Amino acid sequence: MSLEELKRIRKENILKHKKKKKEYYLKKKLEQKLSSGAIIKPEIDYEKELRGDFFAQTIKEIAKKQKSHVDSRKEKIIEKLVAYKEQKQKYYEENREKRLQYDKVYRDKKKEKLKAYRKEYYEKNKEAILQKQKEKRKLKSSNGK
């Protein structure tokens, strides 16, 4: 047997093994669902579901169900939003000094970084900047005469 043939046989055996493993897994999963008494969802026929008017009708039904669900939970949602706003406001009031101190430190760090960047940029491009300034002065002086 050649090396290529051995590789092919090995690959076939691996595929067979994977197929057996998957079948076993699906069988055990189904048995587990049946034994636990879980509700098995019926399979969906997508060709039927996605056909013409039936699809539009299904979408409308889904939208109605979602709207009714949201409407039924409207008060709870509003209560949670109000509670969150109050909690947030309380947190900001309690930690006002910490936030202000943090903001001040953050702004100072940013200022220092910006100063360092500007200094580095100016040093790096000093010649080009000076050259541009000289050209602008020449243009002004020649236009002004």
C-alpha positions in Angstrom: 0.0 0.0 0.0 1.2 3.5 -0.8 1.2 6.4 1.5 -1.6 8.1 -0.4 -3.8 5.1 -0.1 -3.2 4.8 3.6 -4.1 8.5 4.0 -7.3 8.0 2.1 -8.3 4.9 4.1 -7.6 6.7 7.4 -9.7 9.7 6.3 -12.6 7.4 5.4 -12.4 5.7 8.7 -12.4 9.0 10.6 -15.4 10.2 8.6 -17.3 6.9 9.4 -16.4 7.3 13.1 -17.6 10.9 13.1 -20.9 9.8 11.5 -21.4 7.1 14.1 -20.6 9.5 16.9 -23.1 12.1 15.6 -25.8 9.5 15.2 -25.2 8.2 18.8 -25.2 11.7 20.1 -28.5 12.6 18.4 -30.1 9.3 19.5 -29.1 9.9 23.2 -30.3 13.5 23.0 -33.7 12.4 21.7 -33.9 9.7 24.4 -33.0 12.2 27.1 -35.7 14.6 25.9 -38.3 11.9 25.8 -37.3 10.6 29.3 -37.3 14.1 30.9 -40.7 14.9 29.5 -39.6 18.0 27.7 -41.9 19.3 24.9 -40.5 18.3 21.5 -41.0 21.1 19.0 -42.4 20.0 15.7 -40.1 20.4 12.7 -40.7 23.4 10.6 -41.4 23.1 6.9 -39.6 26.2 5.6 -40.8 25.8 2.1 -44.4 26.0 3.3 -43.6 28.8 5.8 -41.8 31.1 3.3 -44.4 30.8 0.5 -46.2 34.0 -0.6 -49.2 35.2 1.5 -48.6 32.7 4.3 -45.3 34.2 5.0 -46.7 37.7 5.3 -49.5 36.4 7.5 -47.0 34.7 9.8 -44.9 37.8 10.1 -48.0 39.8 11.1 -48.9 37.2 13.7 -45.4 37.3 15.1 -45.5 41.1 15.3 -48.9 41.0 17.1 -47.6 38.5 19.6 -44.5 40.6 20.3 -46.5 43.8 20.7 -48.9 42.1 23.1 -46.0 40.7 25.1 -44.4 44.2 25.3 -47.7 45.8 26.2 -48.3 43.2 28.9 -44.9 44.0 30.4 -45.1 47.8 29.8 -45.5 48.7 33.5 -42.7 46.4 34.6 -40.4 47.9 32.0 -41.2 51.4 33.0 -40.7 50.6 36.7 -37.3 49.1 35.9 -36.3 52.2 33.8 -37.3 54.5 36.6 -35.5 52.4 39.2 -32.4 52.4 37.1 -32.5 56.2 36.7 -32.9 56.7 40.4 -30.1 54.2 41.1 -27.8 56.0 38.6 -28.7 59.4 40.1 -28.0 58.2 43.6 -24.7 56.7 42.5 -23.6 59.9 40.9 -24.6 62.0 43.9 -22.7 59.6 46.3 -19.6 59.5 44.2 -19.6 63.1 42.9 -16.2 64.0 44.6 -14.5 60.8 43.4 -15.7 61.4 39.8 -14.6 65.0 39.9 -11.2 64.0 41.2 -10.9 61.3 38.6 -12.0 63.7 35.9 -9.4 66.2 37.0 -6.6 63.6 37.1 -7.7 62.3 33.7 -7.7 65.8 32.1 -4.3 66.5 33.6 -2.9 63.3 32.1 -4.4 64.1 28.7 -2.9 67.7 28.9 0.6 66.2 29.7 0.3 63.7 26.9 -0.8 66.4 24.4 2.1 68.7 25.5 4.6 65.8 25.0 3.1 65.0 21.7 3.2 68.6 20.5 6.8 69.0 21.6 7.8 65.8 19.9 5.9 66.7 16.7 7.5 70.2 16.7 11.0 68.8 17.2 10.5 66.2 14.5 9.1 68.6 11.9 10.9 71.8 13.0 12.6 72.4 9.7 9.5 71.8 7.6 7.4 74.1 9.8 10.0 76.9 9.7 10.3 76.6 5.9 6.5 76.9 5.6 6.5 80.0 7.8 9.2 81.6 5.8 7.3 81.0 2.5 4.2 82.5 4.0 6.1 85.6 5.1 7.6 86.0 1.6 4.2 85.8 0.1 2.8 88.4 2.5 5.7 90.7 1.9 5.5 90.3 -1.9 1.7 90.9 -1.9 1.9 93.8 0.5 4.3 95.8 -1.8 
